[in-house]
């Protein structure tokens, strides 16, 4: 998400890390693990503290079983938040200064989603 917010391509990030863009794709999809040293390199390139990647992460003892609904919901949320359109939507939403307008937009989105669910 941070890479997309910076309008940085996978190719550019990969080049800065000495990797292929395919490896970046695997990292972003969760197919490959990112080692601590590599994560630090990524944080430096993306100009964020390494703690950025752990914000909001639950403590280990609170993590759900991988088969639970909570784990499934978390996976879906991560997939959504890394989607190109979702990033664009979040960046645009963040740019709306008027809280009342943001609230109306959220209410509209909820209404549309509820209408879609009922169809």
Secondary structure as the mmCIF struct_conf table of DSSP 4:
data_model
#
loop_
_struct_conf.conf_type_id
_struct_conf.id
_struct_conf.beg_label_comp_id
_struct_conf.beg_label_asym_id
_struct_conf.beg_label_seq_id
_struct_conf.end_label_comp_id
_struct_conf.end_label_asym_id
_struct_conf.end_label_seq_id
HELX_RH_AL_P HELX_RH_AL_P1 UNK A 2 UNK A 5
TURN_TY1_P TURN_TY1_P1 UNK A 6 UNK A 7
HELX_RH_AL_P HELX_RH_AL_P2 UNK A 10 UNK A 17
TURN_TY1_P TURN_TY1_P2 UNK A 18 UNK A 18
BEND BEND1 UNK A 19 UNK A 19
HELX_RH_AL_P HELX_RH_AL_P3 UNK A 21 UNK A 29
TURN_TY1_P TURN_TY1_P3 UNK A 30 UNK A 30
BEND BEND2 UNK A 31 UNK A 32
HELX_RH_AL_P HELX_RH_AL_P4 UNK A 36 UNK A 45
TURN_TY1_P TURN_TY1_P4 UNK A 46 UNK A 47
BEND BEND3 UNK A 48 UNK A 48
HELX_RH_3T_P HELX_RH_3T_P1 UNK A 50 UNK A 54
TURN_TY1_P TURN_TY1_P5 UNK A 55 UNK A 56
HELX_LH_PP_P HELX_LH_PP_P1 UNK A 57 UNK A 59
HELX_RH_3T_P HELX_RH_3T_P2 UNK A 60 UNK A 62
HELX_LH_PP_P HELX_LH_PP_P2 UNK A 63 UNK A 65
TURN_TY1_P TURN_TY1_P6 UNK A 66 UNK A 67
BEND BEND4 UNK A 68 UNK A 68
HELX_RH_AL_P HELX_RH_AL_P5 UNK A 69 UNK A 81
TURN_TY1_P TURN_TY1_P7 UNK A 82 UNK A 82
BEND BEND5 UNK A 83 UNK A 83
HELX_RH_AL_P HELX_RH_AL_P6 UNK A 84 UNK A 94
TURN_TY1_P TURN_TY1_P8 UNK A 95 UNK A 95
HELX_RH_AL_P HELX_RH_AL_P7 UNK A 99 UNK A 118
#
